[in-house]
Each structure stands twice: as structure tokens, then as C-alpha cells.
Amino acid sequence: MKTSLKLIATLPTLLLLASCSGTNSPEKTDAAPQADSNTNKAQSSEVMRIAAAANLAGVLPAVIDAYQSEEAHNPDATSTPKPKIEVTYASSGKLFAQINSGAPYDLFLSADQDFPAKYAQQQATANVTVQPPFTYARGQLALYSSNQDISTVKTLDTASLQQLFITQPNQSKTPIKITLANPELAPYGASAKAFLQQQGIYDSLNGNKTIIQAENIGQAFQYAHTASTDYGFVALSQLISAKVAPSNYLILQPGSYPAILQDGIVVSDSAAAIDFSHYLQSKPAQKLFADAGYLPVNAGHTASGSAK
């Protein structure tokens, strides 16, 4: 496998973000928005800026479209004009750092619960009142190979993982590479690392330089999807968005890794951001999340198609 990861990492994640295109779709970027002379409240009357975890790129545009076209989804909907929405996708840790550096976001949608909780605690320490964090989705982790049929694997345990990652030769005869998002910045990466540690193989894989660390879950998907790595721990939502064949991935049992409960928090005094945060928890929005590969919030049932 001689493809340069450095080169691949600079390419846009076209497939992952394809669903964001369109004349009415929210503007998207991976850079923090620039503050101007207006207050957050003033600029939010015309535009709402969302800092969104990278795994949301395949579903958030549909949720935003539904929100902007929804008529009176709650009793106060008519009093809150639908704003133009701009979205920045990046790792949760990177977005948290941008917010702490003064990036003028209105809403932070993290891939975990820790970063919104930290923000709320920071504001409480500074005697600033903010809306409490809210849970809007529960992510699912999957093992993906773009060039191998792994549907014959029925159980993701230490023995089968050893077979896949260590003893199984691949066509190129080069060492097997596995990608996961940076565990320090990306909750999906942290859960993937915890899963491998639970199976007792993380240290050996990491020591053998088998693991290729991606900046975020979007880049991890990119590495695996372009076959720059043999396997990748990615979000199920990414695979569904990209219409990947089910034979190329295995859904991990939800109980085999730390639950990826995704929280959001309003980080400005934007009425539109508060309104949208309520919509994210509504039945129409939750159905869109479920269709995109997320577990219902507070659900503990087994995922369809999961490896046992």
C-alpha cells in the first residue's frame, strides 16, 4: 500500500459531504468563522453558525433542510424566523478549542458529552448563564474495509480481530494498516481505542505501527474508503451516507465500546440556535438520525446487522 497518506489527507471528503450540496443547503467549512463588529445576537438574526462534529456531515444537512421547511413544529416556531445556517465540520476537540478562542458560533454539536459539559462548567465558573447541554443522538461504530468482503465474520472478538488484523495476508503483501480518529480529539476514535483495548490487542497494534491515526472521523473514513488503509473504525452514518455495501462493514455491538452519546449546547444568546436545539430533539429530527444510522437517544437495543 504505497498511497501517500499525507496527500490523501489533503483531499476534500467529497463523498462524505456530497449530501450537503444544493442551493438551499447550509454553507460548510472546516475553518472557524471570523468574528465581526456585530454581537453574536445581532449576526444570529441573519445567520446561525453551527460547530458540528465531523460525523454529522452525512445527516445534518437533511435535518437542517427539514427544519427550515417545517411549519410550526412547536408553538413558538412562528416567532423565530428561520435563519441562514452555516456549518463548520471538524473534530469535537478542535471545535471546542475554536469556541474557547472566541470563534463566533451559536451552537456546538459535539460527538460526545464531555466537551459540551466542559463548556457549561466554564461558563458557570465565569458566572455566565447558558442553556444546559442536551443529547441529540447516539452514534454507532463500525469496522470498514473498502476492498474486502468481511461479511463472513460473525463475531468481533479477540480471535477474529487477530485473524483480520494480524494473521490474514492481504493482496499487496504489505503490512496491514488500520485507521481510527484521534482518540484525544474525536469521541469515535476514543471508543474505537477502548474497544481494541477491551479485546487486548490495542497495545500490540499500536506498537507495530499498524494503527494510522486520523485527525477526525471524516478523515478516518477517507483513509478507509480510498483503501489507503485496509480497515477503518468509522461511523455507521458515514457508511449509510456513502451507500457502502453491507458486505464491506461490520457494526460493532453497542455494548462493546463506550456509548457515543452526542450532546449539543447553545453557545450564544441566539434565539434561533435555541429553537434549532429543540428541533434536534423532536420526533421528525430523531427519525432522520435513525434513518442515517444513529441509535435513538436513550435506546439500548441491539443494532440491526451488528456482529455478535
WOURQUI-V161254 format. One record per helix or strand of 2 or more residues. SS is the DSSP state (H for helix, E for strand). FROM is the first residue (numbers start at 1). LEN is the number of residues. If there is no record, write none. Layout:
ss=SS from=FROM len=LEN
ss=SS from=FROM len=LEN
This chain:
ss=H from=5 len=4
ss=H from=14 len=7
ss=E from=27 len=3
ss=H from=40 len=5
ss=E from=47 len=7
ss=H from=54 len=5
ss=H from=60 len=10
ss=H from=77 len=3
ss=E from=84 len=7
ss=H from=92 len=9
ss=E from=107 len=3
ss=H from=114 len=12
ss=E from=134 len=6
ss=E from=141 len=4
ss=H from=158 len=10
ss=E from=178 len=4
ss=H from=187 len=12
ss=H from=202 len=6
ss=E from=211 len=4
ss=H from=217 len=9
ss=E from=231 len=5
ss=H from=236 len=6
ss=H from=246 len=3
ss=E from=249 len=3
ss=H from=254 len=3
ss=E from=260 len=7
ss=H from=271 len=10
ss=H from=283 len=9
